[in-house]
Structures are given as C-alpha cells and as structure tokens.
Amino acid sequence: MGDKSPDKKSKSQTPSDQTAQLIPETGATKDGVPLSLNRAPAADLEPWLSRIMVAVAHAPADSVRNGLLCNDAGYVRTAIGVDWTVETADGSLEIRDETFLCGQHSKAMPLKFVGGIKVAGFMLKPGAIRAMWGADDGKLVDRIKPMESVGLNDAELTSLHTPDIKPEDWLLAIEDWLRTTIARKGIAPPDSLSQRFEEASFADPNQSITDFADENNVTARTLQRIIKRDFGLTPKQVMRRARTLDLAARLCGVADEEEEEDIYLRFFDQSHQIREFIAFFGMTPKQFLKDRQGLLTLSLEIRQARRLELLNRVDPGAVRPWMRDPLLPAPSELPVNRTGS
C-alpha cells in the first residue's frame, strides 16, 4: 500500500530561499509561503467559473526565481509588473503586463520570473473556454495563448488593473467585466457532464471510469470524447493527474491533514507513487520537497480550496487549515457581489 516515506516532516518544512524573499500581501501559509486571495465567483458567474483569485507578493525588482506552473483547469491570468518566461508546448514564451489564456496541463510547466508576484484572474470550468470563445481545451493543453487568439483585445482585461487598486477591488472589476461579456454574447453554460467528472476526480481519483459512465447514463465512448474535448486528456489521465496533485498539495502543506492517509493509499506502493510523481513533475517527491516553490504552492492552494469547498469539507469563507490567520482575511470578508446586480 502507499508509503509515507517522501517525508514525514514535511508539515514543518521551511520555505526555500526563493520563497523566503517574497513578502506576501494577499496571505501566506503558516510558514510564510505566499498565497492568493481566492474564492468562489459571484453566484451569477458560477456556471462558467470555478474560482477567482488575486496574488500579490513583493520582492526586489531584480530578484530571479524559478518555479513551476500546473493547472488542472483553464485559466485567464493578468500578470503585472513582473517578467515571466514560461516553457510551453510551443516553446519559450515571455510575458509582462498582459492577459493570457492558460490551457490545462498534462505535466508541470517550468517558469522563471523576475521580481515579485502580481497576478489576478479566474479559473474556468471544464468546457467553459469552448462555451465562451469557441476553443476546445484539448487544443490548449500545455500551452499559453494571448487573448487575441480567442478574439479579445488584451487591453479589455489588462487595463482593469490600476497602480493603486486593492487586490479585492481588482477581483470585483474582473467579475464585472465577465458579467458584461457573458450577458452581451448570451453565452450558454458548458456541458454539465464534465463538471460532474471533475467533482468525481476530486472525491476519488481511483474510482472506476466505467462505473462513472454507467452512473451518468453515457457510453464509455461518449465519455471519452467529451472529457478529451473539455480537459484535453483522457478520463484516466484526468484521474491520475488529480491523484498526483493531491499528493503535491500535501507535500507543499496546503492539504487537509485529515486526508493524509487516504492520499498516500491511492498509490499501490512507493514505487508507483514515485513513478507517477516523476511523470508529472519531472522529479521525485523527495526532490520536490527540497525546493518548495512559492508559485506552485500558491496554485495548488487555489485548487485545494476549491476542491474542499466543492466536496463540502470546508465551508466557504472559513480560514483554511494551512493559512497564517493574521495575514489572511476569510474570503467571506471580501466585498463579493453575490447577486450580480
């Protein structure tokens, strides 16, 4: 069965030098790793959005850090005041002061960034990219594209950031833009089957794909087609990724400790665990722990917060177990427009 050997001391791991230099504004874990302010979107945007987030952490302008990006969902992100260099399936990509569309990942994506962190955006539900802009997730796997690629002027979103804007106000401006865009275009919600499959991967990534298809009254072939379209991966690949990301979140200290045993028991043995981890992150769990990366921890925390809320294991607005309480207001304290008015 699963082996906890990657590191039983990981709950008290100190952040790496790269992480320690970052001064978080939007929150941190208990040992100082920067986090984002992230929450469920306003109620009228929930058919399309999974999460909305803003992360700000300060650092010297010439400081250079290496990290990883990993998404199990499509994202739209606006990055301000920081130079990013990302290794994508299309090659190296340089980003600064722009908004971009991030596809889902089949494996983690190397990233170098100069300066601190100042990024805001939203996580899209599976199939929402297709519903909103006519592009399938499958064509965006391991890729980052400019917003012009889906017919949007970059300035529409990038200009929502102003030098003196507060993080929570930046989120509200993004939500207002989305609300107007969806209403103007009359955009229909994405396929609900993909939403149910994503929730199933959160609940039990070892469950039978055949059983899921039967329970949802679809054939295995139909399920394969829809999941490939809306995730860019096969159903089995989605489940394998969910299992590995839950383990990575635990190693980064942003997972529910009550799930620790279950997370490890999802792997047949330690060799299976290591093999799966290397396939996604290009390193063993022990190597992963030696250099805890702030940007990756931030990304995984957003996923875990959404996952636990979706599974009703954490109340929306609650201070999550991995938060440093004095730095982080609960999401319910943010000025959220829940009515869409």
N, C-alpha and C positions, 0 to 999 in steps of 0.2 A: 504494500500500500504506500501512500505518499509519505515522503520523508521530509522532516522539517530542517534538515541539515544545512540549507543555504546559510542560515544564520539565526540562531535563537535570540541573539542580542539586538536584532535589527530594530526593535521598537525604540531603542535608546540610541540609535546611530546618530552621530553628529553630522551635520551637513558638510559637504566638501568645501574647499576653499572658494571654488567658483560660486557656490550658493551663499556662503557666508558674507561675501562682499555686497550682496544685494540687500538694500534696505526696503522692506515691503511697506506699501501704503494701503493695499487692499486686503491685508491679512496675512497670516502665517501659521504654519504648523507649530506644535509645542516646542520644537527645537529650532524654529526660526526660518524654515524654508518658505519662500513666498507662495501665497495662494491668491486666488481671484475672489472677487465678489461674484457669485454665480447663483442663479435661482431659476425657477420655472418661469416661462414667459407669461405675459398677461393672458388672461383666460381666452380672449378672442383670437390669440395667435397660436394657441396650443395645437390646433390641427396640423400646423406646419413645422413648428419649432419644438425642440426638446429642451433647450437651455439657452440662457442668455448670460454673458459674462463680460467682466472687465478686470484686467490685471495691471497693476502699476507697482513697479519696484525700482528704486533709484540706485544708480551706480555711476562711477566716473565715466565720462563720455568715451574715453579711450580703452576701457576695460573690455577684454575679449573673452567670450565664453563659448564652449562647445556643448551641445546637448542633442536631444532627440525630440522629434515630433511624432505623436502617434494618435490617430483618430479612428474611432470605430463608428464615426458618423461624418457626414459632410459638414463643413464649417464655412462661414463667411467671417473673415477677420480683417480688421483695420489695424495696421501697425504704424505707430507714430514715433518719430524721433530716434529710431534705432535701426541700424543696418543689419539685415538678415541675409545670410547666404544658406540656401537650402538645397540639398542634393535630392532631386526628384527623378522620377522615371524618365523625364525628358532632358535630364542633365542639371547642371548647377544653375540656380536661379537667385538673383539679387533683388531684395525688396526693401523699400524705405518709403514711408509716408504714402501708403496706398492701401486700397482694399482689395482682397483677393479671395478666390473661391478654392477651398481645400477639399480634395476628394478623400475618401476613406483610404485606410492603409492595409496592405497585405503584409507589411513589415514596417518597423520603425524607420524614420527618415532622419538622417544626420542634419544638424543645423549649427551654424555659427552665428552668434550675434554680438554686436559691438555696442556697449552702453548698457542701459538697464532694460526694463520691460515696460512697455506701454501699448497694450493691445486690448481691443474690445471686439465683440462680435456675437454670433449666435450659432448654435448647433442645430442642424436641420434633421428632421425625422427622415428615416429611410424613404426614398421616393419623392421627397419634397423638392429636390433640385429639378427633377423631371416635371413635377406639377407646376413649379414657379417659372422655370426657364427653358423647359423642353430638353434638358440634357440628362442622360442616364448616369447614375453613379458608376456603373461599370466602365465608362469611358474616362472616368476621372481618378481611378484607383492609383495611388502613389503619385498623384500629380497636383500641381497648384496652377491655377489659371487666373489671368486678370479678369475683372468684372466685365470688361468689354467683350469677352468671349461668350457671354450669355446676354449680350445686348444692353448692358448697363454702363452708363458713364461713371467712371471711378469717382468723380467729384461728388456725386449724389450721396455717397456714404462717407467718404473720407472727410468731406467738409463739415460733417456733423461734429467733429472734434474741434474745439477751440482751445487756445492756450490756457484759459482759466476755468475750463469746465470741470465740474466734480465728477468722479467716477460714476456715481449713481445717476447723475443727470445725463451722462453720455449714454448709458443704457436706455433711459427713457426716450432720448432722441432717436436712437436706433429703432426702438419699438414703434414710435410714431411714424417713422419712415416706412417700416414694414406694413403697418396698418393701412397707410395710404396706398401703398403699392398693391397690396392684395385686393383692396376694395376697388381700385381703379381698373385692374385687369380681370376681376371676377375669377380669381384662381380657386380651383377645386382642391380639396384635401387629397393627399396621396393615399395609395392603397392601404387599407387597414390590415391586411394580412401581414405585411412587412412589419407593422408596428407590433402585432402580436408575436411575431417570430423574434423580434428584438427583445421583448419582455421575457420570452421563454429562455433566450440565451443568458439573460441576467439572472433568472431564477435557478436554472440548472443547465449549464453548458454541456453536461454529459447525457442529456436526455435523448431519446430516440427520435431521429428525423421522421421516420415512418409513422411513429405514434403521433407526432405533431401534425403531420399531413392528414391523418385519419380524423383526429380531433377537430380539425378545421375544415373538413369536408372538401379537400382538394386532392388531386392526384400528386404523386411524387414528382412527376414531370412538370406539372404546373407550379409546384412549389419551387423547384429548381430554377425555372425560368424567371419567376417573379423576384426571388431572392438575388439571383445573379444580376438582374436589372437594377434593383434598388439598393444593393450592397456592393455590387461589383465582385462578389465572392460566392462560392457555393455555400449551401447551408452548413455543411460540415466545416468549412473554413471559418465561417462566422462563429460557430461554436468553439472551435479551437482558439480563435483569437480572444473570445470572451474569457475563456479559462485562463489564458496567459496574462491578460490584462488585469484580471482579479489578483493573480499572484504578484504581478509587478506593483500593483497598488498596495498590497500588504507589505512588500519589501520597502516601499517608499514611506510607509507609515500613514497612509491615507485610506485605510480599510477598516471595517468594523472588526474589532478584535474577537467578537463572538463567532465570527465566521472563519477564524484562522484554521481550525481543524478541517473544516469542510473544504476550504480552498486547496489544502495540500492533498486531501484524499481524492480529489478529482483526477490526480495523476496515478498511473498504475504503480510506479516506483520512482526512485530518484533519477534513474537514467532517462525515463520518459519525461520527467519534469525538465531536466537539463536540455534534452533534445528539442522539446517544444519551445523552450525559452530562447535557445540559440537561433532557432528558425525565425523568430520574430524580432529579437533584439540584437542578434549577432554577437552575443556574449552569454556566459553562464550567469546564473543568479548570484554567485559569489562575486564575479567581476562587476556585475550591475550594482551591488551594494557598496563596492569600494569607491564609487564616484556617483553618489546620489545627485541627480541633475535637477536643478530647480524648475526648469521649464517643463520637463516631463512630469515631475511631481504635481505641478500645477494642473497640467492637462488631465492626469489620471484622477485628481481630486474632483474635477468637474464631473467626470464620468461616474465616479463612485457616489457622489452626492445625488446625482440624478437616479442612479440605479437603486439606491437605498430608499429614496422617496417613492419611486415607482413601485417598489415591492412592499411599500408601507412599513419599512423597518426604521425609518427616520421621519419625523414629522417635518413638513415644510416650515422653514423659519427656525428650526431648532439649531442650537450650536452643535456642530458635529463633533464626534469624539476626538478627532485629530486636530482640532482648531486650538490656537492660542487665544483664549477667550478675550483678554483685554484689547487685542488688536482687531477682532472681528465682530462687527455687529451681526446679529442674526439676519438672514435675508428678509424676514418679515419687517425689519425696521426700514428697509428701503422704500422710497415713495413709489409703489407699484400701482399703475392704473389697471386694476383688475376688471374693469367694466368695458374698457375700450372706448369710453366716451371722451 
